[in-house]
């Protein structure tokens, strides 16, 4: 069904720079993501994976083609609309990007506080509960500097998911983690995403993740060269 | 503080948490703001003391109208006024009395330290022109070479001044004359002298033989109670044919003197610039702190941008930091500033003191320049591009 698609990308092209110095990095990309799916976007470095992620995530302006996110066309959308849409997304970065001055709990609260109208006490309770779900109940008041790499990334996942986003965009979330931590984070992402009905688009080089994907898209030289449905 | 800011801004006090995360840098930032506050306090204190010191001698006298030479911008500046104009002024039906006022500085060579006393020559038979606290002792000046001495004069020991009574007068040499102080009054050091002294006009003329009894420095006039002073001045302007004279109300004369000291004399301009420099230093310090803080947290801010936080949120963080720096830097600045002004006042006997008005003005000014610095610093937020995070 059409309304089951969280993302619909059609004929997407993108260039960096302009004129003779310009370089096209995406060519006629078309894809759709179903609600609740866990999709992995693979490809070599420089293939355009991250550019696709930032365009879908409303972090760059769409130059040519159509990107419909949650039913809203991003091409030509006003900045205020893009900011509002970003609140319905969850971002997970390669580097955890936690705020060094905030505790784990406070970092997670930031994922809730972006939504107006959530009471302070409710946000605190929800954030503490979510951290408890990922085994960090005893680390809520730790600063990121006092957490391990895996713990930091778990906090980042919770921060991205605590606001119940419609779509989670993850960029190499396991790149800096050891095997066990990586598996733990991906399982956590998939488990929490499924429990909350979230759609996930995960960019990675990490082949350890592939067996957890519902679908694998392969990008090369700015073009989608493979699409494999799993499970 | 965290609780207060959380309720004030209705969100996590991120600015406070960022500032206090690096405690040594936070302490240095507060010291910088406090330093700027101290600079402003000291300069304002000196400016205020100049104003107080300028107006202080006007408080020794009571008059409604003052006639001065055209070039007399201050009490002890400018030419003389012919006594004939006093007599002429007395012809006005509303002018009830008049007195010539002589002014000059008298050096007093003391063993410990030479001092200079701004000396007023008055008519001891007209105590009505003196402030009530002094008027009772005016009769003592009828004695030749008698004086009433400023007990707060710089260089005059307090116990020495306190011992001065009609029964135990203090004799001293000044201007080649043997003078005797029979009483004291509260004056205080100023910028033009170390203190004040009152003598009779006759004693004054003996100290300054070149001066003439027919040419005092100013003429003080008292008008009938209930009379319109401006109307009296208007009539006197017509009555007195010397158009070069300045005929003003006594209150206006004091205020014009003050304006002259603040805007035309180098000292006033220098102190005014001192305040400006203090404000600029504070602006630069707060801007530097906030700007560095923004630069240090660009990645976190970019993350927040990606999450959907808008420009107002970031402006709020920076203004929160500005508020914290402004308020917390103000407190030590106020304490140190008060201490310095008190110490300077004790040393110089200038009326240097922290006033509530100064404290509130500087607090408000600090908050304004902190907010201004914060607003400028947010320009760096444009560099926080969330697309760069990937």
Boltz contact constraints between the chains, C-beta under 6 A:
constraints:
  - contact:
      token1: [A, 50]
      token2: [B, 390]
      max_distance: 6.0
  - contact:
      token1: [A, 54]
      token2: [B, 387]
      max_distance: 6.0
  - contact:
      token1: [A, 54]
      token2: [B, 390]
      max_distance: 6.0
  - contact:
      token1: [A, 59]
      token2: [B, 386]
      max_distance: 6.0
  - contact:
      token1: [A, 59]
      token2: [B, 387]
      max_distance: 6.0
  - contact:
      token1: [A, 60]
      token2: [B, 387]
      max_distance: 6.0
  - contact:
      token1: [A, 83]
      token2: [B, 308]
      max_distance: 6.0
  - contact:
      token1: [A, 83]
      token2: [B, 310]
      max_distance: 6.0
  - contact:
      token1: [A, 86]
      token2: [B, 308]
      max_distance: 6.0
  - contact:
      token1: [A, 87]
      token2: [B, 308]
      max_distance: 6.0
  - contact:
      token1: [A, 91]
      token2: [B, 306]
      max_distance: 6.0
  - contact:
      token1: [A, 93]
      token2: [B, 389]
      max_distance: 6.0
  - contact:
      token1: [A, 97]
      token2: [B, 303]
      max_distance: 6.0
  - contact:
      token1: [A, 99]
      token2: [B, 300]
      max_distance: 6.0
  - contact:
      token1: [A, 101]
      token2: [B, 17]
      max_distance: 6.0
  - contact:
      token1: [A, 101]
      token2: [B, 18]
      max_distance: 6.0
  - contact:
      token1: [A, 101]
      token2: [B, 21]
      max_distance: 6.0
  - contact:
      token1: [A, 102]
      token2: [B, 17]
      max_distance: 6.0
  - contact:
      token1: [A, 106]
      token2: [B, 12]
      max_distance: 6.0
  - contact:
      token1: [A, 113]
      token2: [B, 11]
      max_distance: 6.0
  - contact:
      token1: [A, 114]
      token2: [B, 307]
      max_distance: 6.0
  - contact:
      token1: [A, 114]
      token2: [B, 308]
      max_distance: 6.0
  - contact:
      token1: [A, 114]
      token2: [B, 309]
      max_distance: 6.0
  - contact:
      token1: [A, 171]
      token2: [B, 390]
      max_distance: 6.0
